[in-house]
Amino acid sequence: MKLPVSTEWLLHCAATLAQLEPGVTASAAQLAEYFDLPAPYLAKQLQTLVRAGVLVATTGPRGGFRLGRPAAEITLLQIVEAVDGASSPYECREIRQRGRGALPPQDCQDMCVLARKMADAHEAWRRSLGGESLADILATLPASAPARTRSRLAASGSSRSS
Amino acid sequence: MKLPVSTEWLLHCAATLAQLEPGVTASAAQLAEYFDLPAPYLAKQLQTLVRAGVLVATTGPRGGFRLGRPAAEITLLQIVEAVDGASSPYECREIRQRGRGALPPQDCQDMCVLARKMADAHEAWRRSLGGESLADILATLPASAPARTRSRLAASGSSRSS
């Protein structure tokens, strides 16, 4: 049971974008250099956050990514599920209805109790991540963090040569 | 983020063994036929539960598997972690310490806040599954279930010809 490596990338990129002034964007190249990540692959991954509405992509010479809604309205769950999907890690193939022990269909109208307990656990996980917003994360950072983040990000990527 | 398909197999096999009379065992062949599963692969997987202490394997002509401790002391978490390991699905590679935005080591003595929130969610998942025992699962089954399970299991696998 593994989340993609890019989960860490996108959580950090979103938390970084949450520290920019309203309306300011950062390019995939800037974010890639900021975290020393492979830019083309990161760009692709950032698009998954755009599709999920977590980020907005703007075009043009100063184009890039910014948050798609306020940091208080973006949860870690939304980011993680944009990367990995929302399905439970447990797959129930209804083996209770197979083989010599097969239960008759009328006994299987309710969800299998084991599948239900696995789903409950997945819900507990989702609730935990759904209760943490980017604003909550930012509130844990030192007061000096946003200024540092902005200045280092501005010095990164395609804008470096300016 | 996927658990192995065998997770369902082992949850059901353990719940099935929990319905046998004390001291009675079932072979891998019986369990495989009971659920229509590939016997050699199931046998291998059952050994992971033996290594975790969830099951005991006995040898000899009537050898097989039985619970390694009372059903009330075996949690779904122990079974799932025997199959898949206990590590978190989220991997933190400390990208906060990499690239142009790298935080200095003295700012990274605490765990990354994002990794901590991901670990909290994994703990919520573990707590949920750790709070459900095989005895809890059995308590949800109809009163007629154990007798049916025993009789169908006895008719399965290598003992079928007797």
Contacts between the chains, C-beta under 8 A, distances in Angstrom:
chain1	res1	chain2	res2	distance
A	1	B	1	5.4
A	1	B	2	6.4
A	1	B	3	5.3
A	1	B	84	5.4
A	1	B	89	4.8
A	2	B	1	6.4
A	2	B	89	5.4
A	2	B	91	7.1
A	3	B	1	5.3
A	3	B	89	4.7
A	3	B	90	5.3
A	3	B	91	7.1
A	5	B	91	6.4
A	5	B	93	7.1
A	7	B	90	6.2
A	7	B	91	7.9
A	8	B	90	7.3
A	8	B	91	6.8
A	8	B	92	6.0
A	8	B	93	6.1
A	8	B	95	5.9
A	8	B	114	7.3
A	8	B	115	7.9
A	9	B	95	6.7
A	11	B	114	4.7
A	11	B	118	7.9
A	12	B	95	5.8
A	12	B	96	6.6
A	12	B	114	6.6
A	15	B	114	6.7
A	16	B	101	7.3
A	32	B	99	7.9
A	33	B	99	6.0
A	33	B	100	5.3
A	34	B	99	5.2
A	34	B	100	5.2
A	34	B	101	4.1
A	35	B	95	4.7
A	35	B	96	8.0
A	35	B	98	5.8
A	35	B	99	4.5
A	35	B	101	6.2
A	36	B	95	7.3
A	36	B	98	4.2
A	36	B	99	3.4
A	36	B	100	7.7
A	36	B	102	7.9
A	37	B	95	7.0
A	37	B	99	7.3
A	76	B	114	7.4
A	76	B	117	5.8
A	76	B	118	7.5
A	76	B	121	7.9
A	80	B	118	7.9
A	84	B	1	5.5
A	89	B	1	4.7
A	89	B	2	5.4
A	89	B	3	4.7
A	89	B	89	7.4
A	90	B	3	5.2
A	90	B	7	6.2
A	90	B	8	7.3
A	91	B	2	7.1
A	91	B	3	7.1
A	91	B	5	6.4
A	91	B	7	7.9
A	91	B	8	6.8
A	92	B	8	6.0
A	93	B	5	7.1
A	93	B	8	6.1
A	95	B	8	5.9
A	95	B	9	6.7
A	95	B	12	5.8
A	95	B	35	4.7
A	95	B	36	7.4
A	95	B	37	7.0
A	96	B	12	6.6
A	96	B	35	8.0
A	98	B	35	5.8
A	98	B	36	4.2
A	99	B	32	8.0
A	99	B	33	6.0
A	99	B	34	5.2
A	99	B	35	4.5
A	99	B	36	3.4
A	99	B	37	7.3
A	99	B	156	7.7
A	100	B	33	5.3
A	100	B	34	5.2
A	100	B	36	7.7
A	100	B	152	5.4
A	100	B	153	7.9
A	100	B	155	6.4
A	100	B	156	4.7
A	101	B	16	7.3
A	101	B	34	4.1
A	101	B	35	6.3
A	101	B	149	6.7
A	101	B	152	4.7
A	101	B	153	6.8
A	101	B	156	7.4
A	102	B	36	7.9
A	107	B	142	7.9
A	113	B	137	5.7
A	113	B	140	4.9
A	113	B	141	7.5
A	114	B	8	7.3
A	114	B	11	4.7
A	114	B	12	6.6
A	114	B	15	6.7
A	114	B	76	7.5
A	114	B	137	6.6
A	115	B	8	7.9
A	117	B	76	5.8
A	117	B	128	7.8
A	117	B	129	7.0
A	117	B	132	5.0
A	117	B	137	7.3
A	118	B	11	7.9
A	118	B	76	7.5
A	118	B	80	7.9
A	118	B	129	7.5
A	120	B	128	5.6
A	121	B	76	7.9
A	121	B	125	4.8
A	121	B	126	8.0
A	121	B	128	3.8
A	121	B	129	4.8
A	122	B	125	7.1
A	123	B	128	8.0
A	124	B	124	4.3
A	124	B	125	5.7
A	124	B	127	7.0
A	124	B	128	4.2
A	125	B	121	4.8
A	125	B	122	7.1
A	125	B	124	5.7
A	125	B	125	4.2
A	125	B	128	8.0
A	126	B	121	8.0
A	127	B	124	7.0
A	128	B	117	7.8
A	128	B	120	5.6
A	128	B	121	3.8
A	128	B	123	7.9
A	128	B	124	4.2
A	128	B	125	8.0
A	129	B	117	7.0
A	129	B	118	7.5
A	129	B	121	4.7
A	132	B	117	5.0
A	137	B	113	5.7
A	137	B	114	6.6
A	137	B	117	7.3
A	140	B	113	4.9
A	141	B	113	7.5
A	142	B	107	7.9
A	149	B	101	6.7
A	152	B	100	5.4
A	152	B	101	4.7
A	153	B	100	7.9
A	153	B	101	6.8
A	155	B	100	6.4
A	156	B	99	7.7
A	156	B	100	4.6
A	156	B	101	7.4
